Amino acid sequence: MSRLAGVVVAAATALVIVAVAIVPFLSAAWLGFAQDRAEATAWTGWPAATVRAATDAIVGDLLFGRGDFDAVIDGEPVLSERERAHMRRVRGLFQVFFLAAAIGAAVLVLGFRRARDPMKRALRASAIGVAGVLVAAGVVVALAFDAAFAAFHGIFFSAGSWTFDPRTDRLVQLLPERFWVETTIGVGAIGFLLALGVARLAGRGS
């Protein structure tokens, strides 16, 4: 397999693994569990049912809606215009990422059909690489979550557009820092296990 093809396989493998790892953490079950642990009800001053309703509306817009993020609770918008603008940017990034992951999956399937043995070797090497990167990222998150969070947002969002005040802004009250710490760790752990699984499967008979 050529060097260019190896790079394509590595990128596709990483995209697919991370995309699959993210999906469970978008579920209502995880969101409710993580919000309870992060004490979202205390931050918002809302009962659990209201927190769930507001979160479901935001995530529904993120994944399936028009991206208006205009949910209303007790006659008041949940998010300010600045928060809605941020979420529209997040929605755009989600669409691009999952489209890229879908293309990556198609590339892997097509490559596997045309060159089974070379693809298995490339897939195994790529999966091992992804696992290593996730371990390194996990260490960084564990030691310096705030810095890693800021660096990530600095890449994809304009300065000042993603910082919110937990005393006044509902977005960070609904999804407090502890929520993001535990969700990030969870995604990394699932991604690591998926990468090891892919490496093991690809290594069989190669």
TAGI-V88469 format. One record per residue. N is the residue number from 1. RES is the residue in one letter. PHI is phi in whole degrees, 0 to 359 (NA if undefined). NEAR is the number of other ideal C-beta (glycine too) atoms within 12 Angstrom. D_CENTER is the distance of its C-alpha to the mean C-alpha in Angstrom with 2 decimals. Layout:
N:RES:PHI:NEAR:D_CENTER + N:RES:PHI:NEAR:D_CENTER
This chain:
1:M:NA:24:30.60 + 2:S:291:12:30.66 + 3:R:298:10:28.62 + 4:L:298:11:26.93 + 5:A:297:23:26.07 + 6:G:297:23:24.69 + 7:V:295:18:22.37 + 8:V:298:25:21.21 + 9:V:297:38:20.67 + 10:A:298:32:18.75 + 11:A:295:25:16.35 + 12:A:296:34:16.07 + 13:T:299:40:15.60 + 14:A:298:37:12.73 + 15:L:299:30:10.92 + 16:V:293:34:11.80 + 17:I:298:38:11.04 + 18:V:293:33:7.43 + 19:A:298:30:7.12 + 20:V:295:27:9.32 + 21:A:293:32:7.77 + 22:I:288:27:4.68 + 23:V:309:22:7.64 + 24:P:300:22:9.74 + 25:F:274:30:7.81 + 26:L:262:26:8.36 + 27:S:283:18:11.96 + 28:A:298:21:14.78 + 29:A:298:14:15.87 + 30:W:292:25:13.00 + 31:L:303:34:12.78 + 32:G:295:24:16.54 + 33:F:298:22:16.82 + 34:A:291:32:14.53 + 35:Q:293:35:16.22 + 36:D:298:22:19.53 + 37:R:294:23:18.98 + 38:A:273:29:18.02 + 39:E:60:22:21.13 + 40:A:297:34:19.79 + 41:T:296:23:23.19 + 42:A:291:19:25.01 + 43:W:294:28:23.04 + 44:T:275:32:23.54 + 45:G:78:18:26.93 + 46:W:259:24:26.05 + 47:P:291:15:26.67 + 48:A:303:21:23.90 + 49:A:297:14:24.58 + 50:T:289:25:24.15 + 51:V:301:35:20.86 + 52:R:296:27:19.63 + 53:A:297:24:21.19 + 54:A:295:37:19.71 + 55:T:294:40:16.13 + 56:D:301:27:16.69 + 57:A:294:30:18.08 + 58:I:294:40:15.27 + 59:V:293:30:12.55 + 60:G:299:24:15.26 + 61:D:295:26:15.77 + 62:L:298:33:12.18 + 63:L:263:24:12.15 + 64:F:231:16:15.89 + 65:G:273:20:18.07 + 66:R:275:14:19.75 + 67:G:84:23:17.52 + 68:D:282:22:20.37 + 69:F:51:34:18.70 + 70:D:250:23:22.30 + 71:A:301:31:22.30 + 72:V:234:17:25.51 + 73:I:237:25:26.52 + 74:D:53:14:30.27 + 75:G:80:7:31.00 + 76:E:243:14:28.71 + 77:P:300:21:25.50 + 78:V:291:34:22.48 + 79:L:248:34:20.99 + 80:S:285:21:23.12 + 81:E:299:17:23.27 + 82:R:296:25:21.51 + 83:E:293:32:18.56 + 84:R:296:30:18.64 + 85:A:298:23:18.80 + 86:H:297:32:15.66 + 87:M:291:39:13.78 + 88:R:295:26:15.46 + 89:R:294:23:14.14 + 90:V:300:30:10.49 + 91:R:300:26:11.50 + 92:G:298:18:13.13 + 93:L:294:22:10.35 + 94:F:300:26:8.29 + 95:Q:298:18:11.67 + 96:V:295:17:12.38 + 97:F:297:22:9.37 + 98:F:288:24:9.96 + 99:L:295:16:13.63 + 100:A:298:21:13.58 + 101:A:295:27:12.09 + 102:A:295:19:14.87 + 103:I:295:20:17.37 + 104:G:300:30:16.43 + 105:A:297:25:17.10 + 106:A:296:18:20.33 + 107:V:299:29:21.35 + 108:L:295:34:21.04 + 109:V:296:18:23.02 + 110:L:296:18:25.61 + 111:G:295:30:26.03 + 112:F:294:25:26.45 + 113:R:290:11:29.16 + 114:R:272:14:31.04 + 115:A:217:19:30.96 + 116:R:302:20:30.12 + 117:D:292:18:31.22 + 118:P:300:20:29.97 + 119:M:294:31:26.54 + 120:K:297:27:26.47 + 121:R:292:25:27.31 + 122:A:293:36:24.79 + 123:L:295:42:22.03 + 124:R:296:31:23.06 + 125:A:297:27:23.20 + 126:S:294:36:19.81 + 127:A:296:37:18.20 + 128:I:297:27:20.16 + 129:G:297:26:19.00 + 130:V:298:39:15.28 + 131:A:300:32:16.23 + 132:G:297:21:18.18 + 133:V:297:23:15.58 + 134:L:293:31:13.17 + 135:V:297:21:16.27 + 136:A:298:17:17.09 + 137:A:295:30:13.74 + 138:G:297:25:14.14 + 139:V:296:17:17.62 + 140:V:297:21:16.72 + 141:V:297:27:14.27 + 142:A:295:19:17.04 + 143:L:269:12:19.75 + 144:A:210:16:18.45 + 145:F:299:25:15.27 + 146:D:301:18:16.63 + 147:A:294:14:17.53 + 148:A:294:24:14.27 + 149:F:298:25:12.45 + 150:A:294:18:15.30 + 151:A:296:17:15.32 + 152:F:299:21:11.77 + 153:H:292:23:12.64 + 154:G:296:16:16.05 + 155:I:285:13:15.01 + 156:F:256:20:13.40 + 157:F:230:24:15.36 + 158:S:290:14:19.09 + 159:A:302:11:20.73 + 160:G:85:12:21.22 + 161:S:274:21:18.97 + 162:W:240:27:16.09 + 163:T:263:20:18.36 + 164:F:227:28:19.49 + 165:D:262:14:22.20 + 166:P:295:22:21.53 + 167:R:282:12:25.22 + 168:T:228:16:25.07 + 169:D:263:25:21.67 + 170:R:294:37:20.25 + 171:L:300:37:16.61 + 172:V:275:28:16.56 + 173:Q:283:33:19.05 + 174:L:288:42:16.96 + 175:L:233:40:13.89 + 176:P:292:29:15.79 + 177:E:303:23:14.99 + 178:R:300:23:15.40 + 179:F:303:33:12.69 + 180:W:288:30:10.16 + 181:V:300:24:12.07 + 182:E:289:26:12.10 + 183:T:292:31:8.53 + 184:T:298:31:7.72 + 185:I:297:27:10.81 + 186:G:297:29:10.09 + 187:V:299:30:7.09 + 188:G:297:33:9.50 + 189:A:294:24:12.40 + 190:I:295:27:11.49 + 191:G:298:36:10.62 + 192:F:298:29:13.92 + 193:L:295:23:15.85 + 194:L:297:29:14.82 + 195:A:298:36:15.89 + 196:L:296:24:19.09 + 197:G:297:23:19.75 + 198:V:296:35:19.52 + 199:A:298:28:21.73 + 200:R:292:19:24.19 + 201:L:295:17:24.50 + 202:A:292:30:24.94 + 203:G:282:19:27.50 + 204:R:290:15:29.73 + 205:G:76:11:32.85 + 206:S:268:17:31.83
